[in-house]
Amino acid sequence: MSEKTGSPRRRRSDALRSAELVLEAAIRTLGERPDASLEHVAAVAGVSRQTVYAHFPTRDVLIQAAVARITTEVVAAIDAARLGEGPAGEALQRFLDLCWHIIQRYPMLLHLPAADPADDHDAHAPILGPLDQLIRRGQATGEFDPHCAPEWLLTAIMVLGHAAGSEVSSGRMTAGAAIASFQYSARKLITVQAVQQR
């Protein structure tokens, strides 16, 4: 049987392509409309509702897949930021600038539903690992405050990020104001002396 007549390989290829369309549509749509339904995502993707459900049976499953896709990109960006090089304070700023660019590109991250703390930490592990190493390096060189354990600082930064998302979701702050406050607060939390907001 040829691929033109519907071989298993062709069907798998088509299924992967439709799943990608749905995932890309979800990331874009949920950034614009956090309460968007699977039906709306299907319309944006140009596929049937049944196609969406075939790949992502629930809205939560779709959101988890979207976050996993974004996380993969963030991890690659963190690697490219070379957090292990140069002064720790400059590396921290590169990390915070990266957070800003990611939020600009993927505003859906500011509207994610609250997760179980343990699951939340596990989901952030690929991102928190390099930040943990950076904090420890900065504490060793005297650039970062050594009085708090790295684990505490990581948790505090994660909480600050969620607070920024909560403020945006509630309409109390714009995305720009929330991420700027997050950056300033994270720098003040970690560094020995609070740095001025740029």
TIVO-2410 file (N, C-alpha, C; in nm, 3 decimals):
# residues 198
REC num residu      c1      c2      c3 atome chaine
REC   1      M   0.085  -0.119   0.000     N      A
REC   1      M   0.000   0.000   0.000    CA      A
REC   1      M   0.088   0.123   0.000     C      A
REC   2      S   0.062   0.218  -0.086     N      A
REC   2      S   0.141   0.339  -0.093    CA      A
REC   2      S   0.093   0.440   0.009     C      A
REC   3      E   0.179   0.540   0.037     N      A
REC   3      E   0.140   0.645   0.131    CA      A
REC   3      E   0.021   0.722   0.079     C      A
REC   4      K   0.006   0.732  -0.054     N      A
REC   4      K  -0.105   0.807  -0.111    CA      A
REC   4      K  -0.238   0.741  -0.081     C      A
REC   5      T  -0.239   0.608  -0.060     N      A
REC   5      T  -0.364   0.539  -0.032    CA      A
REC   5      T  -0.390   0.523   0.117     C      A
REC   6      G  -0.307   0.587   0.198     N      A
REC   6      G  -0.335   0.588   0.342    CA      A
REC   6      G  -0.257   0.485   0.419     C      A
REC   7      S  -0.129   0.475   0.398     N      A
REC   7      S  -0.046   0.380   0.471    CA      A
REC   7      S  -0.037   0.421   0.618     C      A
REC   8      P  -0.002   0.327   0.707     N      A
REC   8      P   0.014   0.364   0.848    CA      A
REC   8      P   0.114   0.478   0.868     C      A
REC   9      R   0.221   0.478   0.788     N      A
REC   9      R   0.319   0.586   0.801    CA      A
REC   9      R   0.257   0.720   0.767     C      A
REC  10      R   0.176   0.724   0.663     N      A
REC  10      R   0.111   0.849   0.623    CA      A
REC  10      R   0.012   0.894   0.730     C      A
REC  11      R  -0.061   0.798   0.786     N      A
REC  11      R  -0.160   0.834   0.888    CA      A
REC  11      R  -0.091   0.887   1.013     C      A
REC  12      R   0.023   0.826   1.049     N      A
REC  12      R   0.098   0.875   1.166    CA      A
REC  12      R   0.149   1.016   1.140     C      A
REC  13      S   0.198   1.039   1.018     N      A
REC  13      S   0.248   1.171   0.983    CA      A
REC  13      S   0.138   1.275   0.990     C      A
REC  14      D   0.020   1.239   0.939     N      A
REC  14      D  -0.094   1.331   0.943    CA      A
REC  14      D  -0.137   1.359   1.087     C      A
REC  15      A  -0.133   1.254   1.171     N      A
REC  15      A  -0.174   1.270   1.310    CA      A
REC  15      A  -0.077   1.362   1.384     C      A
REC  16      L   0.053   1.344   1.359     N      A
REC  16      L   0.152   1.431   1.423    CA      A
REC  16      L   0.136   1.575   1.378     C      A
REC  17      R   0.107   1.593   1.250     N      A
REC  17      R   0.090   1.728   1.197    CA      A
REC  17      R  -0.032   1.795   1.258     C      A
REC  18      S  -0.141   1.722   1.272     N      A
REC  18      S  -0.262   1.781   1.330    CA      A
REC  18      S  -0.241   1.811   1.478     C      A
REC  19      A  -0.168   1.725   1.548     N      A
REC  19      A  -0.139   1.751   1.690    CA      A
REC  19      A  -0.056   1.878   1.705     C      A
REC  20      E   0.041   1.897   1.615     N      A
REC  20      E   0.123   2.018   1.619    CA      A
REC  20      E   0.038   2.143   1.593     C      A
REC  21      L  -0.054   2.133   1.498     N      A
REC  21      L  -0.142   2.246   1.469    CA      A
REC  21      L  -0.225   2.284   1.591     C      A
REC  22      V  -0.277   2.182   1.658     N      A
REC  22      V  -0.358   2.207   1.777    CA      A
REC  22      V  -0.275   2.270   1.888     C      A
REC  23      L  -0.154   2.218   1.909     N      A
REC  23      L  -0.068   2.268   2.015    CA      A
REC  23      L  -0.028   2.413   1.989     C      A
REC  24      E   0.009   2.445   1.867     N      A
REC  24      E   0.046   2.582   1.833    CA      A
REC  24      E  -0.072   2.676   1.848     C      A
REC  25      A  -0.191   2.630   1.807     N      A
REC  25      A  -0.311   2.712   1.821    CA      A
REC  25      A  -0.344   2.734   1.969     C      A
REC  26      A  -0.325   2.631   2.050     N      A
REC  26      A  -0.354   2.644   2.193    CA      A
REC  26      A  -0.262   2.745   2.260     C      A
REC  27      I  -0.134   2.739   2.230     N      A
REC  27      I  -0.038   2.832   2.290    CA      A
REC  27      I  -0.074   2.975   2.254     C      A
REC  28      R  -0.109   2.996   2.129     N      A
REC  28      R  -0.144   3.131   2.083    CA      A
REC  28      R  -0.278   3.175   2.142     C      A
REC  29      T  -0.376   3.088   2.136     N      A
REC  29      T  -0.512   3.123   2.178    CA      A
REC  29      T  -0.522   3.144   2.329     C      A
REC  30      L  -0.458   3.058   2.407     N      A
REC  30      L  -0.466   3.071   2.552    CA      A
REC  30      L  -0.391   3.194   2.602     C      A
REC  31      G  -0.299   3.245   2.522     N      A
REC  31      G  -0.234   3.370   2.557    CA      A
REC  31      G  -0.326   3.489   2.537     C      A
REC  32      E  -0.415   3.477   2.439     N      A
REC  32      E  -0.509   3.586   2.409    CA      A
REC  32      E  -0.638   3.571   2.488     C      A
REC  33      R  -0.682   3.448   2.505     N      A
REC  33      R  -0.806   3.418   2.577    CA      A
REC  33      R  -0.783   3.305   2.674     C      A
REC  34      P  -0.744   3.335   2.798     N      A
REC  34      P  -0.709   3.230   2.894    CA      A
REC  34      P  -0.821   3.129   2.919     C      A
REC  35      D  -0.947   3.171   2.896     N      A
REC  35      D  -1.059   3.081   2.920    CA      A
REC  35      D  -1.107   3.011   2.794     C      A
REC  36      A  -1.028   3.016   2.688     N      A
REC  36      A  -1.069   2.955   2.561    CA      A
REC  36      A  -1.098   2.807   2.578     C      A
REC  37      S  -1.202   2.761   2.511     N      A
REC  37      S  -1.241   2.620   2.518    CA      A
REC  37      S  -1.166   2.539   2.413     C      A
REC  38      L  -1.176   2.407   2.425     N      A
REC  38      L  -1.115   2.321   2.324    CA      A
REC  38      L  -1.179   2.343   2.188     C      A
REC  39      E  -1.307   2.375   2.188     N      A
REC  39      E  -1.376   2.402   2.063    CA      A
REC  39      E  -1.318   2.526   1.993     C      A
REC  40      H  -1.288   2.627   2.072     N      A
REC  40      H  -1.229   2.749   2.015    CA      A
REC  40      H  -1.090   2.719   1.962     C      A
REC  41      V  -1.012   2.642   2.036     N      A
REC  41      V  -0.878   2.604   1.990    CA      A
REC  41      V  -0.888   2.528   1.858     C      A
REC  42      A  -0.986   2.439   1.848     N      A
REC  42      A  -1.005   2.363   1.724    CA      A
REC  42      A  -1.032   2.456   1.608     C      A
REC  43      A  -1.115   2.557   1.630     N      A
REC  43      A  -1.149   2.652   1.523    CA      A
REC  43      A  -1.025   2.728   1.478     C      A
REC  44      V  -0.943   2.771   1.574     N      A
REC  44      V  -0.821   2.845   1.541    CA      A
REC  44      V  -0.723   2.755   1.465     C      A
REC  45      A  -0.715   2.629   1.506     N      A
REC  45      A  -0.624   2.535   1.442    CA      A
REC  45      A  -0.673   2.490   1.304     C      A
REC  46      G  -0.801   2.511   1.279     N      A
REC  46      G  -0.858   2.468   1.151    CA      A
REC  46      G  -0.882   2.318   1.143     C      A
REC  47      V  -0.908   2.259   1.259     N      A
REC  47      V  -0.937   2.115   1.263    CA      A
REC  47      V  -1.070   2.095   1.334     C      A
REC  48      S  -1.119   1.972   1.329     N      A
REC  48      S  -1.246   1.941   1.394    CA      A
REC  48      S  -1.228   1.927   1.544     C      A
REC  49      R  -1.337   1.942   1.616     N      A
REC  49      R  -1.333   1.923   1.761    CA      A
REC  49      R  -1.289   1.781   1.795     C      A
REC  50      Q  -1.333   1.684   1.715     N      A
REC  50      Q  -1.296   1.545   1.738    CA      A
REC  50      Q  -1.144   1.525   1.727     C      A
REC  51      T  -1.082   1.599   1.635     N      A
REC  51      T  -0.937   1.588   1.619    CA      A
REC  51      T  -0.865   1.636   1.744     C      A
REC  52      V  -0.913   1.746   1.801     N      A
REC  52      V  -0.852   1.797   1.924    CA      A
REC  52      V  -0.864   1.694   2.036     C      A
REC  53      Y  -0.984   1.641   2.054     N      A
REC  53      Y  -1.006   1.544   2.161    CA      A
REC  53      Y  -0.927   1.416   2.139     C      A
REC  54      A  -0.900   1.381   2.015     N      A
REC  54      A  -0.822   1.260   1.987    CA      A
REC  54      A  -0.680   1.273   2.040     C      A
REC  55      H  -0.626   1.394   2.034     N      A
REC  55      H  -0.489   1.416   2.080    CA      A
REC  55      H  -0.483   1.463   2.225     C      A
REC  56      F  -0.580   1.544   2.264     N      A
REC  56      F  -0.581   1.605   2.399    CA      A
REC  56      F  -0.722   1.589   2.455     C      A
REC  57      P  -0.748   1.480   2.526     N      A
REC  57      P  -0.884   1.450   2.570    CA      A
REC  57      P  -0.946   1.550   2.666     C      A
REC  58      T  -0.864   1.628   2.736     N      A
REC  58      T  -0.918   1.730   2.826    CA      A
REC  58      T  -0.840   1.859   2.808     C      A
REC  59      R  -0.898   1.966   2.857     N      A
REC  59      R  -0.832   2.096   2.848    CA      A
REC  59      R  -0.704   2.096   2.931     C      A
REC  60      D  -0.706   2.029   3.047     N      A
REC  60      D  -0.587   2.023   3.131    CA      A
REC  60      D  -0.472   1.951   3.060     C      A
REC  61      V  -0.505   1.845   2.989     N      A
REC  61      V  -0.401   1.771   2.915    CA      A
REC  61      V  -0.341   1.861   2.807     C      A
REC  62      L  -0.424   1.939   2.741     N      A
REC  62      L  -0.374   2.030   2.638    CA      A
REC  62      L  -0.283   2.137   2.699     C      A
REC  63      I  -0.323   2.194   2.813     N      A
REC  63      I  -0.242   2.295   2.879    CA      A
REC  63      I  -0.108   2.237   2.922     C      A
REC  64      Q  -0.110   2.116   2.977     N      A
REC  64      Q   0.014   2.052   3.019    CA      A
REC  64      Q   0.108   2.030   2.901     C      A
REC  65      A   0.051   1.991   2.788     N      A
REC  65      A   0.133   1.970   2.668    CA      A
REC  65      A   0.191   2.102   2.619     C      A
REC  66      A   0.112   2.208   2.626     N      A
REC  66      A   0.159   2.339   2.584    CA      A
REC  66      A   0.273   2.387   2.674     C      A
REC  67      V   0.258   2.369   2.804     N      A
REC  67      V   0.362   2.410   2.899    CA      A
REC  67      V   0.489   2.328   2.876     C      A
REC  68      A   0.473   2.198   2.848     N      A
REC  68      A   0.589   2.114   2.822    CA      A
REC  68      A   0.664   2.162   2.698     C      A
REC  69      R   0.589   2.202   2.595     N      A
REC  69      R   0.652   2.252   2.473    CA      A
REC  69      R   0.730   2.381   2.503     C      A
REC  70      I   0.669   2.472   2.578     N      A
REC  70      I   0.736   2.597   2.611    CA      A
REC  70      I   0.857   2.571   2.699     C      A
REC  71      T   0.844   2.478   2.794     N      A
REC  71      T   0.955   2.447   2.883    CA      A
REC  71      T   1.077   2.399   2.806     C      A
REC  72      T   1.054   2.317   2.704     N      A
REC  72      T   1.164   2.269   2.621    CA      A
REC  72      T   1.239   2.386   2.558     C      A
REC  73      E   1.164   2.484   2.511     N      A
REC  73      E   1.225   2.602   2.450    CA      A
REC  73      E   1.299   2.684   2.554     C      A
REC  74      V   1.242   2.697   2.673     N      A
REC  74      V   1.304   2.776   2.779    CA      A
REC  74      V   1.436   2.712   2.821     C      A
REC  75      V   1.437   2.581   2.835     N      A
REC  75      V   1.560   2.511   2.875    CA      A
REC  75      V   1.670   2.535   2.772     C      A
REC  76      A   1.635   2.529   2.644     N      A
REC  76      A   1.734   2.556   2.540    CA      A
REC  76      A   1.786   2.700   2.549     C      A
REC  77      A   1.695   2.793   2.578     N      A
REC  77      A   1.734   2.934   2.590    CA      A
REC  77      A   1.824   2.955   2.712     C      A
REC  78      I   1.797   2.884   2.821     N      A
REC  78      I   1.881   2.895   2.940    CA      A
REC  78      I   2.021   2.842   2.910     C      A
REC  79      D   2.028   2.732   2.837     N      A
REC  79      D   2.160   2.680   2.798    CA      A
REC  79      D   2.236   2.784   2.716     C      A
REC  80      A   2.165   2.850   2.625     N      A
REC  80      A   2.229   2.950   2.539    CA      A
REC  80      A   2.271   3.074   2.619     C      A
REC  81      A   2.204   3.099   2.732     N      A
REC  81      A   2.236   3.217   2.814    CA      A
REC  81      A   2.365   3.199   2.894     C      A
REC  82      R   2.418   3.079   2.902     N      A
REC  82      R   2.546   3.050   2.967    CA      A
REC  82      R   2.549   3.107   3.110     C      A
REC  83      L   2.459   3.059   3.191     N      A
REC  83      L   2.449   3.109   3.328    CA      A
REC  83      L   2.571   3.074   3.412     C      A
REC  84      G   2.650   2.980   3.367     N      A
REC  84      G   2.769   2.942   3.442    CA      A
REC  84      G   2.890   3.027   3.411     C      A
REC  85      E   2.874   3.124   3.321     N      A
REC  85      E   2.987   3.207   3.279    CA      A
REC  85      E   2.971   3.351   3.330     C      A
REC  86      G   3.086   3.416   3.355     N      A
REC  86      G   3.086   3.556   3.394    CA      A
REC  86      G   3.040   3.577   3.537     C      A
REC  87      P   3.036   3.703   3.581     N      A
REC  87      P   2.989   3.733   3.717    CA      A
REC  87      P   2.846   3.682   3.739     C      A
REC  88      A   2.821   3.631   3.858     N      A
REC  88      A   2.690   3.574   3.888    CA      A
REC  88      A   2.579   3.678   3.874     C      A
REC  89      G   2.607   3.803   3.913     N      A
REC  89      G   2.504   3.907   3.901    CA      A
REC  89      G   2.463   3.932   3.758     C      A
REC  90      E   2.561   3.929   3.666     N      A
REC  90      E   2.529   3.948   3.525    CA      A
REC  90      E   2.453   3.828   3.470     C      A
REC  91      A   2.490   3.709   3.516     N      A
REC  91      A   2.420   3.589   3.472    CA      A
REC  91      A   2.276   3.591   3.522     C      A
REC  92      L   2.255   3.640   3.645     N      A
REC  92      L   2.119   3.652   3.698    CA      A
REC  92      L   2.037   3.746   3.611     C      A
REC  93      Q   2.096   3.857   3.569     N      A
REC  93      Q   2.024   3.950   3.485    CA      A
REC  93      Q   1.988   3.887   3.350     C      A
REC  94      R   2.079   3.805   3.296     N      A
REC  94      R   2.048   3.735   3.172    CA      A
REC  94      R   1.929   3.642   3.193     C      A
REC  95      F   1.925   3.576   3.308     N      A
REC  95      F   1.813   3.486   3.338    CA      A
REC  95      F   1.682   3.565   3.347     C      A
REC  96      L   1.686   3.678   3.417     N      A
REC  96      L   1.564   3.758   3.434    CA      A
REC  96      L   1.520   3.821   3.301     C      A
REC  97      D   1.616   3.860   3.218     N      A
REC  97      D   1.580   3.911   3.085    CA      A
REC  97      D   1.515   3.801   3.003     C      A
REC  98      L   1.566   3.680   3.018     N      A
REC  98      L   1.508   3.566   2.948    CA      A
REC  98      L   1.363   3.545   2.992     C      A
REC  99      C   1.338   3.557   3.123     N      A
REC  99      C   1.201   3.544   3.173    CA      A
REC  99      C   1.109   3.646   3.106     C      A
REC 100      W   1.160   3.768   3.092     N      A
REC 100      W   1.083   3.874   3.029    CA      A
REC 100      W   1.048   3.838   2.883     C      A
REC 101      H   1.146   3.791   2.809     N      A
REC 101      H   1.121   3.757   2.668    CA      A
REC 101      H   1.025   3.639   2.654     C      A
REC 102      I   1.038   3.542   2.743     N      A
REC 102      I   0.949   3.426   2.738    CA      A
REC 102      I   0.805   3.467   2.766     C      A
REC 103      I   0.786   3.553   2.866     N      A
REC 103      I   0.650   3.598   2.898    CA      A
REC 103      I   0.593   3.679   2.783     C      A
REC 104      Q   0.675   3.762   2.721     N      A
REC 104      Q   0.628   3.839   2.606    CA      A
REC 104      Q   0.584   3.746   2.493     C      A
REC 105      R   0.659   3.640   2.472     N      A
REC 105      R   0.627   3.548   2.363    CA      A
REC 105      R   0.512   3.456   2.398     C      A
REC 106      Y   0.505   3.416   2.526     N      A
REC 106      Y   0.403   3.320   2.569    CA      A
REC 106      Y   0.323   3.376   2.687     C      A
REC 107      P   0.235   3.472   2.663     N      A
REC 107      P   0.159   3.530   2.774    CA      A
REC 107      P   0.067   3.432   2.846     C      A
REC 108      M   0.041   3.316   2.785     N      A
REC 108      M  -0.043   3.217   2.852    CA      A
REC 108      M   0.018   3.172   2.985     C      A
REC 109      L   0.151   3.187   2.999     N      A
REC 109      L   0.217   3.145   3.123    CA      A
REC 109      L   0.172   3.227   3.243     C      A
REC 110      L   0.121   3.348   3.217     N      A
REC 110      L   0.073   3.433   3.326    CA      A
REC 110      L  -0.069   3.397   3.369     C      A
REC 111      H  -0.131   3.302   3.299     N      A
REC 111      H  -0.270   3.269   3.328    CA      A
REC 111      H  -0.290   3.123   3.363     C      A
REC 112      L  -0.182   3.054   3.399     N      A
REC 112      L  -0.194   2.912   3.429    CA      A
REC 112      L  -0.268   2.891   3.561     C      A
REC 113      P  -0.351   2.787   3.569     N      A
REC 113      P  -0.420   2.758   3.695    CA      A
REC 113      P  -0.321   2.714   3.801     C      A
REC 114      A  -0.357   2.736   3.927     N      A
REC 114      A  -0.271   2.696   4.038    CA      A
REC 114      A  -0.251   2.545   4.036     C      A
REC 115      A  -0.126   2.503   4.062     N      A
REC 115      A  -0.094   2.361   4.061    CA      A
REC 115      A  -0.055   2.316   4.200     C      A
REC 116      D  -0.058   2.185   4.222     N      A
REC 116      D  -0.010   2.129   4.347    CA      A
REC 116      D   0.138   2.166   4.363     C      A
REC 117      P   0.180   2.213   4.481     N      A
REC 117      P   0.319   2.259   4.498    CA      A
REC 117      P   0.423   2.157   4.454     C      A
REC 118      A   0.401   2.030   4.488     N      A
REC 118      A   0.498   1.927   4.450    CA      A
REC 118      A   0.505   1.911   4.299     C      A
REC 119      D   0.387   1.906   4.235     N      A
REC 119      D   0.384   1.893   4.090    CA      A
REC 119      D   0.444   2.017   4.025     C      A
REC 120      D   0.417   2.133   4.084     N      A
REC 120      D   0.468   2.258   4.030    CA      A
REC 120      D   0.620   2.260   4.033     C      A
REC 121      H   0.676   2.213   4.143     N      A
REC 121      H   0.822   2.211   4.155    CA      A
REC 121      H   0.882   2.114   4.052     C      A
REC 122      D   0.818   1.999   4.036     N      A
REC 122      D   0.867   1.901   3.939    CA      A
REC 122      D   0.862   1.958   3.798     C      A
REC 123      A   0.754   2.031   3.767     N      A
REC 123      A   0.739   2.088   3.633    CA      A
REC 123      A   0.845   2.193   3.605     C      A
REC 124      H   0.888   2.262   3.710     N      A
REC 124      H   0.988   2.368   3.694    CA      A
REC 124      H   1.131   2.317   3.708     C      A
REC 125      A   1.148   2.189   3.740     N      A
REC 125      A   1.282   2.135   3.768    CA      A
REC 125      A   1.384   2.163   3.659     C      A
REC 126      P   1.349   2.147   3.531     N      A
REC 126      P   1.451   2.174   3.427    CA      A
REC 126      P   1.498   2.319   3.425     C      A
REC 127      I   1.414   2.410   3.474     N      A
REC 127      I   1.450   2.552   3.479    CA      A
REC 127      I   1.517   2.586   3.612     C      A
REC 128      L   1.469   2.527   3.720     N      A
REC 128      L   1.522   2.557   3.852    CA      A
REC 128      L   1.663   2.502   3.872     C      A
REC 129      G   1.697   2.393   3.803     N      A
REC 129      G   1.829   2.333   3.818    CA      A
REC 129      G   1.941   2.432   3.786     C      A
REC 130      P   1.941   2.491   3.666     N      A
REC 130      P   2.046   2.590   3.634    CA      A
REC 130      P   2.043   2.712   3.725     C      A
REC 131      L   1.923   2.754   3.768     N      A
REC 131      L   1.914   2.869   3.857    CA      A
REC 131      L   1.972   2.834   3.994     C      A
REC 132      D   1.948   2.712   4.040     N      A
REC 132      D   2.005   2.667   4.166    CA      A
REC 132      D   2.157   2.673   4.161     C      A
REC 133      Q   2.215   2.625   4.052     N      A
REC 133      Q   2.361   2.629   4.037    CA      A
REC 133      Q   2.412   2.774   4.036     C      A
REC 134      L   2.336   2.862   3.970     N      A
REC 134      L   2.375   3.003   3.965    CA      A
REC 134      L   2.372   3.066   4.104     C      A
REC 135      I   2.267   3.037   4.179     N      A
REC 135      I   2.256   3.093   4.314    CA      A
REC 135      I   2.372   3.046   4.401     C      A
REC 136      R   2.403   2.918   4.395     N      A
REC 136      R   2.512   2.864   4.475    CA      A
REC 136      R   2.645   2.927   4.435     C      A
REC 137      R   2.664   2.948   4.306     N      A
REC 137      R   2.787   3.011   4.258    CA      A
REC 137      R   2.796   3.156   4.309     C      A
REC 138      G   2.684   3.227   4.301     N      A
REC 138      G   2.683   3.365   4.347    CA      A
REC 138      G   2.705   3.377   4.497     C      A
REC 139      Q   2.653   3.283   4.573     N      A
REC 139      Q   2.676   3.284   4.717    CA      A
REC 139      Q   2.822   3.254   4.749     C      A
REC 140      A   2.881   3.165   4.671     N      A
REC 140      A   3.022   3.130   4.694    CA      A
REC 140      A   3.115   3.246   4.664     C      A
REC 141      T   3.079   3.328   4.565     N      A
REC 141      T   3.165   3.441   4.527    CA      A
REC 141      T   3.133   3.568   4.607     C      A
REC 142      G   3.028   3.563   4.689     N      A
REC 142      G   2.991   3.679   4.770    CA      A
REC 142      G   2.901   3.778   4.699     C      A
REC 143      E   2.856   3.745   4.577     N      A
REC 143      E   2.767   3.835   4.504    CA      A
REC 143      E   2.622   3.824   4.551     C      A
REC 144      F   2.585   3.704   4.595     N      A
REC 144      F   2.448   3.680   4.640    CA      A
REC 144      F   2.447   3.660   4.791     C      A
REC 145      D   2.336   3.699   4.852     N      A
REC 145      D   2.319   3.688   4.997    CA      A
REC 145      D   2.331   3.542   5.040     C      A
REC 146      P   2.423   3.512   5.132     N      A
REC 146      P   2.443   3.373   5.174    CA      A
REC 146      P   2.355   3.329   5.291     C      A
REC 147      H   2.272   3.418   5.341     N      A
REC 147      H   2.200   3.388   5.465    CA      A
REC 147      H   2.078   3.298   5.444     C      A
REC 148      C   2.033   3.285   5.321     N      A
REC 148      C   1.920   3.196   5.292    CA      A
REC 148      C   1.967   3.078   5.209     C      A
REC 149      A   1.911   2.961   5.236     N      A
REC 149      A   1.947   2.841   5.160    CA      A
REC 149      A   1.904   2.857   5.014     C      A
REC 150      P   1.981   2.803   4.922     N      A
REC 150      P   1.941   2.811   4.780    CA      A
REC 150      P   1.801   2.757   4.755     C      A
REC 151      E   1.765   2.650   4.827     N      A
REC 151      E   1.633   2.592   4.809    CA      A
REC 151      E   1.522   2.692   4.844     C      A
REC 152      W   1.547   2.769   4.950     N      A
REC 152      W   1.449   2.871   4.991    CA      A
REC 152      W   1.439   2.980   4.884     C      A
REC 153      L   1.553   3.024   4.833     N      A
REC 153      L   1.552   3.129   4.732    CA      A
REC 153      L   1.483   3.083   4.604     C      A
REC 154      L   1.505   2.958   4.566     N      A
REC 154      L   1.437   2.904   4.447    CA      A
REC 154      L   1.286   2.905   4.466     C      A
REC 155      T   1.241   2.858   4.583     N      A
REC 155      T   1.098   2.856   4.611    CA      A
REC 155      T   1.040   2.998   4.612     C      A
REC 156      A   1.114   3.090   4.672     N      A
REC 156      A   1.068   3.229   4.679    CA      A
REC 156      A   1.055   3.290   4.539     C      A
REC 157      I   1.151   3.262   4.452     N      A
REC 157      I   1.145   3.314   4.316    CA      A
REC 157      I   1.026   3.255   4.242     C      A
REC 158      M   1.001   3.125   4.263     N      A
REC 158      M   0.888   3.061   4.199    CA      A
REC 158      M   0.756   3.123   4.247     C      A
REC 159      V   0.749   3.151   4.376     N      A
REC 159      V   0.628   3.214   4.432    CA      A
REC 159      V   0.610   3.355   4.374     C      A
REC 160      L   0.720   3.428   4.360     N      A
REC 160      L   0.712   3.562   4.300    CA      A
REC 160      L   0.659   3.554   4.157     C      A
REC 161      G   0.704   3.453   4.084     N      A
REC 161      G   0.654   3.436   3.947    CA      A
REC 161      G   0.506   3.409   3.944     C      A
REC 162      H   0.459   3.324   4.035     N      A
REC 162      H   0.316   3.296   4.040    CA      A
REC 162      H   0.237   3.419   4.084     C      A
REC 163      A   0.295   3.498   4.174     N      A
REC 163      A   0.228   3.621   4.217    CA      A
REC 163      A   0.211   3.716   4.100     C      A
REC 164      A   0.314   3.725   4.015     N      A
REC 164      A   0.303   3.810   3.896    CA      A
REC 164      A   0.189   3.762   3.807     C      A
REC 165      G   0.181   3.631   3.788     N      A
REC 165      G   0.073   3.576   3.707    CA      A
REC 165      G  -0.064   3.603   3.766     C      A
REC 166      S  -0.074   3.591   3.898     N      A
REC 166      S  -0.202   3.616   3.965    CA      A
REC 166      S  -0.246   3.761   3.949     C      A
REC 167      E  -0.151   3.854   3.959     N      A
REC 167      E  -0.185   3.995   3.944    CA      A
REC 167      E  -0.234   4.026   3.803     C      A
REC 168      V  -0.172   3.963   3.705     N      A
REC 168      V  -0.214   3.985   3.566    CA      A
REC 168      V  -0.352   3.922   3.542     C      A
REC 169      S  -0.370   3.799   3.589     N      A
REC 169      S  -0.498   3.730   3.569    CA      A
REC 169      S  -0.614   3.804   3.633     C      A
REC 170      S  -0.588   3.867   3.748     N      A
REC 170      S  -0.694   3.938   3.819    CA      A
REC 170      S  -0.721   4.076   3.759     C      A
REC 171      G  -0.632   4.121   3.671     N      A
REC 171      G  -0.647   4.253   3.611    CA      A
REC 171      G  -0.591   4.366   3.695     C      A
REC 172      R  -0.524   4.331   3.806     N      A
REC 172      R  -0.470   4.435   3.893    CA      A
REC 172      R  -0.342   4.497   3.838     C      A
REC 173      M  -0.271   4.422   3.753     N      A
REC 173      M  -0.147   4.473   3.694    CA      A
REC 173      M  -0.140   4.432   3.548     C      A
REC 174      T  -0.071   4.513   3.470     N      A
REC 174      T  -0.045   4.474   3.332    CA      A
REC 174      T   0.069   4.373   3.333     C      A
REC 175      A   0.085   4.301   3.222     N      A
REC 175      A   0.192   4.203   3.213    CA      A
REC 175      A   0.328   4.270   3.227     C      A
REC 176      G   0.343   4.388   3.164     N      A
REC 176      G   0.470   4.459   3.173    CA      A
REC 176      G   0.505   4.499   3.314     C      A
REC 177      A   0.406   4.553   3.387     N      A
REC 177      A   0.430   4.596   3.524    CA      A
REC 177      A   0.460   4.477   3.615     C      A
REC 178      A   0.389   4.367   3.592     N      A
REC 178      A   0.407   4.249   3.678    CA      A
REC 178      A   0.545   4.187   3.659     C      A
REC 179      I   0.590   4.173   3.535     N      A
REC 179      I   0.720   4.111   3.511    CA      A
REC 179      I   0.832   4.203   3.558     C      A
REC 180      A   0.813   4.336   3.544     N      A
REC 180      A   0.914   4.430   3.594    CA      A
REC 180      A   0.926   4.420   3.746     C      A
REC 181      S   0.813   4.409   3.813     N      A
REC 181      S   0.814   4.394   3.959    CA      A
REC 181      S   0.877   4.261   4.000     C      A
REC 182      F   0.848   4.156   3.922     N      A
REC 182      F   0.908   4.026   3.949    CA      A
REC 182      F   1.060   4.034   3.938     C      A
REC 183      Q   1.109   4.097   3.832     N      A
REC 183      Q   1.253   4.107   3.812    CA      A
REC 183      Q   1.319   4.184   3.927     C      A
REC 184      Y   1.261   4.298   3.961     N      A
REC 184      Y   1.319   4.380   4.068    CA      A
REC 184      Y   1.320   4.303   4.201     C      A
REC 185      S   1.208   4.239   4.231     N      A
REC 185      S   1.197   4.167   4.358    CA      A
REC 185      S   1.294   4.049   4.363     C      A
REC 186      A   1.310   3.979   4.251     N      A
REC 186      A   1.402   3.865   4.248    CA      A
REC 186      A   1.546   3.910   4.269     C      A
REC 187      R   1.584   4.021   4.205     N      A
REC 187      R   1.720   4.072   4.223    CA      A
REC 187      R   1.742   4.116   4.369     C      A
REC 188      K   1.644   4.184   4.424     N      A
REC 188      K   1.656   4.232   4.562    CA      A
REC 188      K   1.662   4.116   4.660     C      A
REC 189      L   1.590   4.009   4.629     N      A
REC 189      L   1.587   3.892   4.715    CA      A
REC 189      L   1.722   3.821   4.720     C      A
REC 190      I   1.788   3.813   4.605     N      A
REC 190      I   1.907   3.730   4.594    CA      A
REC 190      I   2.036   3.807   4.622     C      A
REC 191      T   2.046   3.926   4.568     N      A
REC 191      T   2.175   3.994   4.575    CA      A
REC 191      T   2.202   4.051   4.714     C      A
REC 192      V   2.330   4.073   4.742     N      A
REC 192      V   2.370   4.124   4.872    CA      A
REC 192      V   2.313   4.263   4.895     C      A
REC 193      Q   2.316   4.346   4.792     N      A
REC 193      Q   2.257   4.479   4.800    CA      A
REC 193      Q   2.155   4.491   4.688     C      A
REC 194      A   2.041   4.549   4.719     N      A
REC 194      A   1.937   4.567   4.618    CA      A
REC 194      A   1.993   4.651   4.504     C      A
REC 195      V   1.967   4.608   4.384     N      A
REC 195      V   2.012   4.684   4.267    CA      A
REC 195      V   1.898   4.770   4.218     C      A
REC 196      Q   1.931   4.878   4.154     N      A
REC 196      Q   1.829   4.969   4.103    CA      A
REC 196      Q   1.762   4.908   3.981     C      A
REC 197      Q   1.632   4.926   3.970     N      A
REC 197      Q   1.558   4.877   3.855    CA      A
REC 197      Q   1.603   4.950   3.729     C      A
REC 198      R   1.629   4.874   3.623     N      A
REC 198      R   1.681   4.934   3.502    CA      A
REC 198      R   1.571   4.998   3.421     C      A
***
